[in-house]
Amino acid sequence: MGGVVIAEPTVLSLEGELCIAELPDVRALIETAITAGATVLVLDLAAVTLVTAAAVRVLATTEARLAASGGELRLRNVPPMARRVLEITGFDHLVEPPVPA
């Protein structure tokens, strides 16, 4: 008899500026998580101070890669500045709703 399998999310906490200089490290973290088997990846942006267009491109490619294998990308604790960038670029659908206190 089959059952429902719910994938546990892999959470990566990012910090600082998500700009072109820092993105190789971010991509490496994401690659390591996916290679280790992550299908649901949550990026915690609570400590992020800047999100650039290059960072949005990394989010887009990561979302597509995970979706192609039945997974998903979600963003947690998104600061207002980053949320605005995501809204403008059409990637605000990745943002998890805030958890009530």
N, C-alpha and C positions, 0 to 999 in steps of 0.2 A: 504494500500500500504506500503510495507516494505521500509526501508531506511538503509543507511550505518551508523553504529555507530562507531565512532572513539574514542577509549579510550584515555583519557588524561593521560600522564605519571605521576607517583608519583616519585619525585626526592628526594633522600636521599644523603646528602653531608657527606662524610666520611673524617676523618683526622687522621694523625699520622701513626703509624705502624699497618698494618693489619697482625698481628702475632697471635700465639696461645693464648697469654694472653689477647688480645683485641677482639678476634673473638666472644666470648659469647655475648658481647654488640652489635656487628654488626649483629649477627644472631637474636638477640632480636628485633633490629630495623626493619630488613627485615620481621620477623614474624608479627610484629605489622602492617606494611604496607600491607602485603598480607591478614591478617585477616580483615583489614579495607576495603578490596575490591580491592586493587591494582592489575591490570592485566598487566600493562606496568610499569616496575620498572626501573628507571634510577639511577645508582649509580655515583655520581660526585666524582671523585678521585683527584681533583685538589690539595687538601691539604694532600694527602697520601704520606708518605715518604718511605714505605717499603711494598712489597707484597710478602708473603711467599706461600709455597706450600699448607699450611693449608687454606689460604685465597682463593686460586684457587679452592680448594675442595668446599668451601662455595659457590663460584660463580657457580660451576658446578651443585651443588644440587639445587640452587635457579633457575638457568636457566631451569633445567629439570622440576622442580615443576611448574613454570609459564607456560612452553610450554605445559605441560599436560592439562592445563585448557585454552589453547588458548592464553596465554599471552606471554610476552617476557621480557628478561632482556637486558639492554643496559648499557654501561659504557661511561661516559663523562669526558672530561678534564683529560685524562690519562697521567701521567708523563712518560717521556721516559724510566725510569727504570722499571716501571710497565708494560708499553707496551711491552718491551723486554720479561719479564716473561710470559706475555700472548701469545706472538708469539711462544715462546719455547714450551709452554704447549698446544697450539692449541686453545686458547680461544680469540684470537685477533678478531674473527668475532663479538664479543660483543661490540667492540669499535665503537662509533659513529664517523663519519667523522667530522673533525674540521669545525666549522662555520666560513665562510669568514668574515673578519672584514669590 
